[in-house]
Amino acid sequence: VRATAPMPRLVKVGTPGVHLVNAWALPTTGVPTVAFSRTMLDAFPADEVAAVFAHEMSHLEHHTPRKVRAGRAAAVLLALLCATFPFVMPSWLALAFPLLVVVALALRARRSRGDEAASDARAVALLDGDGERLVRALVRLHALARLPRRIEREVEEASTHPSLARRVQAIREATAAWGGASLPHDVPAVAASGNGNGVHHPAEPPSLARRAAAMPLPVLLQSP
């Protein structure tokens, strides 16, 4: 399986010594960008960086240049409406405006959670069904960033990302659908034994995942 989005520009972000563990997909109407934090590149093995890259490529597949242009047009229209509403808005609507903002933010968070789940599933496909690689990367990210594995439902509903536990479950379901090896949901992805950093790595990944892990991604990101 190959990504349908064009190869993005790869950049490394973050000040040395600052503990920031994340990656971002930045779609545009031209050449998109995928940014990785320095901490992630230093702490993640190449195969897990490739899994994160697959997730970010999934975002770029979804946010096509056409959707980016539509989003920019919608933002301009919204700005114009906000600028003119104080002069034409009825008083009752002005009082309800804060509630409308809260509802809009809740709907945006819900849509974002759906996008993240869809990108996780697509990343499994880009990794030839090796979802455990993405699971390990997410577990490592949450551990380094000191994020909880599970969160309260009310908090999750206001968040832009599903909880780690929910994402791991969905990724393993997608892996099983691809016919790949999927651990029971109670089996932790981080083991006490292994290569010294507490994470078990399979000896022989699938072909596409192996090529993704071998791509000179960390080398490309070393450029200033």
C-alpha angles and dihedrals in degrees: 000000000000129000116253094210118091119258105276131219109264120218138174117223136186138069115272110261094024112118103227118147114185148092131219137202112215110192121197138167088259129032109346125221135225114198126197126193118240091239092056093051091048096046104035125077116236095257092056091047086054090052091052089047090054089053092050091046087056089058090051091051089055097043098058122180088258091056090046091054091047090050092051091050090050090050092052091048091049091050091052091049092050090050094051101035096081088063099044104025116112115238093246091054091048089057091049094046096093089054091050089053091052091049091048091051091049091051090048091052091049092051091047092053089052091050091051092050091048091049091051090053092047091049089057088056092048088052092052092251096310094136094155089072090060091044091055091049092051093046090050092047092052092046094050093043090045093234120157120253092222130029134188115276092240091053093046092051089058093045128093091223132051117242118274091248092054092047093049091051093050093046092052090049089052089047091052090050088056090050093248127140112279125186121220111270092247093057109096118232090217114069130194092234131050135080098349099270094076098250125112117221123197114241097228120026122197118278101262093040089049091052091047091051090049095050112111093247098137089045092053090049093056091077113103 
